[in-house]
Amino acid sequence: MSDAIDALADRDGWQDEGFAARVHYQGSGDRYSIEYYAPSDCVLYWRVKDDGETAVPVGRGTVPEPLRARIREDLTAAGIDPEVEGRTL
């Protein structure tokens, strides 16, 4: 496991998933699962459907900016370059 994953897992709501860290957010009726992958140093956003089980990947442009800002803050606090949040895959 990487130091980056350990550091994110210490942040509020983040969970260690081995080679990735995951956090869930809900706001304005939408639910998201956000994942940081250490091997590729990238962030993926997933919108969680109403059933709570199904998630689909979404583009950053569809994610509310306050949520994206929060993710960048968490990355910075964990010692990860916040610019990776905006990387195109």
C-alpha positions as CSV (number, residue, x, y, z in Angstrom):
1,M,0.0,0.0,0.0
2,S,1.2,3.5,-0.7
3,D,1.8,6.4,1.7
4,A,-0.7,8.4,-0.4
5,I,-3.5,5.8,0.3
6,D,-2.6,5.8,4.0
7,A,-2.7,9.5,4.2
8,L,-6.1,9.7,2.4
9,A,-7.5,6.9,4.6
10,D,-6.7,9.2,7.6
11,R,-9.0,11.9,6.1
12,D,-12.7,12.1,7.2
13,G,-14.8,9.6,5.2
14,W,-12.0,8.1,3.1
15,Q,-11.5,4.3,3.1
16,D,-8.4,2.3,2.2
17,E,-9.2,0.0,-0.8
18,G,-5.6,-1.4,-1.2
19,F,-4.2,0.4,-4.3
20,A,-6.9,3.0,-4.1
21,A,-8.8,5.2,-1.6
22,R,-12.5,5.8,-1.8
23,V,-14.9,8.4,-0.3
24,H,-18.7,8.8,-0.7
25,Y,-20.6,12.1,-0.8
26,Q,-24.3,13.0,-1.0
27,G,-25.6,16.4,-1.8
28,S,-28.4,18.2,-3.8
29,G,-30.0,14.8,-4.4
30,D,-26.9,13.3,-6.1
31,R,-24.7,10.6,-4.5
32,Y,-21.1,10.2,-5.6
33,S,-18.3,7.7,-5.0
34,I,-14.8,9.3,-5.6
35,E,-11.7,7.1,-6.0
36,Y,-8.1,8.0,-6.0
37,Y,-5.8,5.4,-7.6
38,A,-2.2,5.5,-6.5
39,P,-0.7,3.4,-9.3
40,S,-2.0,5.8,-12.0
41,D,-2.1,8.9,-9.7
42,C,-5.7,9.8,-10.8
43,V,-9.1,10.5,-9.5
44,L,-12.3,9.0,-10.8
45,Y,-15.9,10.2,-10.1
46,W,-18.9,7.8,-10.1
47,R,-22.5,8.8,-9.7
48,V,-24.4,6.3,-7.5
49,K,-27.9,5.5,-8.7
50,D,-30.9,5.5,-6.5
51,D,-30.6,1.8,-5.8
52,G,-27.4,2.5,-3.9
53,E,-25.7,-0.4,-5.6
54,T,-25.1,0.8,-9.2
55,A,-22.6,3.5,-10.0
56,V,-21.6,4.9,-13.4
57,P,-18.5,6.9,-14.2
58,V,-19.1,10.6,-14.8
59,G,-17.0,13.4,-16.3
60,R,-15.6,16.0,-14.0
61,G,-17.7,18.7,-15.8
62,T,-20.8,17.1,-14.3
63,V,-19.5,17.1,-10.8
64,P,-20.4,20.1,-8.6
65,E,-17.4,22.4,-8.1
66,P,-17.7,22.4,-4.3
67,L,-17.3,18.7,-4.3
68,R,-14.3,18.9,-6.6
69,A,-12.7,21.6,-4.4
70,R,-13.2,19.3,-1.4
71,I,-11.4,16.5,-3.1
72,R,-8.5,18.8,-4.0
73,E,-8.3,19.9,-0.4
74,D,-8.2,16.3,0.8
75,L,-5.5,15.4,-1.8
76,T,-3.4,18.4,-0.7
77,A,-3.8,17.4,3.0
78,A,-2.6,13.9,2.1
79,G,0.5,15.2,0.4
80,I,-0.8,14.5,-3.1
81,D,-0.6,17.1,-5.9
82,P,-4.2,18.4,-6.2
83,E,-3.7,18.9,-9.9
84,V,-4.2,15.1,-10.4
85,E,-7.9,15.7,-9.6
86,G,-8.3,17.4,-13.0
87,R,-6.2,14.9,-15.1
88,T,-8.0,13.5,-18.1
89,L,-7.8,9.8,-18.5
